Amino acid sequence: MKLKMAKADFKNSVPGNNNDPPWRAQAPAKVNLFLRLLGRRPDGYHELETVLHTVDLADTVEISPAQSTCVLGAGASIPSGEDNLAVKALRLMQQRFPGLGEYAIRLEKIIPAGGGLGGGSSDAITTMKLLARHVLNLDDERLRRELTPLAAALGSDTVFFLHGGTALCTGRGERVQSIPHRQLFFNLILPSFPCATAEVYRACRPGDWQAQPAGIWIAPWSQSGLSRPQNDLEPACVRAYPAMDALITRLRASGTPICLSGSGSTLFTVHEKLEDQEACHSRLAPFLSKDEKLVPVCSLDFPNSSENAVDAQGCS
């Protein structure tokens, strides 16, 4: 039986001919196909190498002019004030473009918070893109030039969402190199609890770090790499959240390779064929509790994905 994909409709999500508010766009999730830790930096961040890949699970962001900035519809688990990343994105835009004004930001949340899928970062970058296109009327080239340093100031995976598709991200994640994108199929396992990124990184130990970057692992998109995705944050995640250890052990008892996305809590399987995804879905389902969700998704390519490298520190 065919599985119903958790697809979002990205067609015309940013209208080209309608500049009347409210403005809406989809904010897609990402998975980390690979994540390697290379050590702790003097600034407290970890040096890493990761491959990010957008999938068709998405929030919807809607903005419209308002007397004061507010966040609507986000839910109890999402900050609704100045701590929300979308609001921080707006504040950075206001600093860069004085007179930009205040906006109501409505979030229709589908991506789970604390799931390692980049939902907050994607919402923030989508907010920036909507303002850049509909209020500032920036073309794609200037949009990326202006937004890249602002995105890097927001977090480690935010610059990636300016590009989407598939990318090798290095540094703390802000250096983005697009790599060939291809269609893949995933089963996302969504636990009943979130993982806080800061707590997971705080639990990292020197033994979790790799001596050298993987580098060449990316180039061939090897079958072995796809079937055995790797995330060096897994040991730290299970230290910080013992429930993750029990969940991973239970799921791997199905005989299926399972990988952590980002700092968790989402786990995933990855497949090159839809029929393999469907078979894996059936195999995993009996191992899940009623509080855990199994969501099939597939790759999402961005129409404006670039083959160029972006180093946020080098942008002005």
Helices and strands as residue ranges (DSSP letters): E 23-40, E 46-66, E 70-72, H 85-96, E 102-108, H 119-134, H 140-154, G 159-162, E 166-170, E 175-178, E 185-190, H 197-202, G 206-208, G 215-217, H 223-227, E 230-231, H 234-240, H 242-252, E 259-260, E 267-271, H 274-284, G 285-287, E 293-298, E 309-311, G 312-314
